[in-house]
């Protein structure tokens, strides 16, 4: 089987790394060509910014940078390589008219659809994998088959390093106004590690894995849209649990479908509840370790990159 898989060439963010690992696993399943969109490596000028804002107001997806060049390059590679299947991660930069011209089975892993939903583009795919279960009816209305597929753990990256605990609690993620009360609560505790992304100051994956392993309690927060829609969990959940570490998290819609409260993780309702549970669980080393290992077992059984690619190929056989 010949596969063309499109992804971003930026590996600075966690979702891009997850996307890259899907591509690496696909390489083990067939003759796979990775198409790097290159949308992040372009100098931004005022005109580009204006076009970007204009497209957002008109309801177009993000990343309108060099769309013509990207689309023409994809079409050329598809004509030369003659793939059996085109698998697009998000598909954001692609023109629906170009996708329509590509003559093979077409799958989109649209893991941003609860934020950016492009009906015209989605109609051109034979199948959509969505992270938001409540979007499946929307795809049905478009006449496109779909099913839920979540993020995943990469066992070669996220693993238990058996490191000494240096931090009582840690949080790595974006700073948002609604999160400030939570950060204030965390700062009350000694040995608190906060790495707040304020625009590009991202940790390396090696360093991030070390932090998760060195933390007694790893704090997670979902985007508000992930709580509203049935996304079940963000990438951070799979990363922490894949390392076999204790996770204290808010709830995404449908999370209970994947993990059991107080067996795989602990959830909090608000900032005060989070503070209370940090105090409670800091005193219970053995219980935390037991929960982390139980969660890791569940992750390695059902939620690895290999599991996700198995899911993609299972669907592909039916198309």
Secondary structure, 3 states (H helix, E strand, C coil): CEEEEEECCCCCCHHHHHHHHHHHHHHCCCEEEEEECCCCCCCCCHHHHHHHHHHHHCCCCCCCCCHHHHHHHHHHHHHHHCCCEEEEECCCCCCHHHHHHCCCEEEEEECCCCCCCCHHHHCCCCEEEECCHHHHHHHHHHCCEEEECCCCECCCCCCCCCCCCCEEEEEEEECCHHHHHHHHHHCCCCCEEEEEECCCCCCCHHHHHHHHHHEEEEEECCCHHHHHCCCCCCHHHHHHHHCCCCEEECCCCCHHHCCCECCCEEECCCHHHHHHHHHHHHCCHHHHHHHHHHHHHHHHHHCEHHHHHHHHHHHHHHC
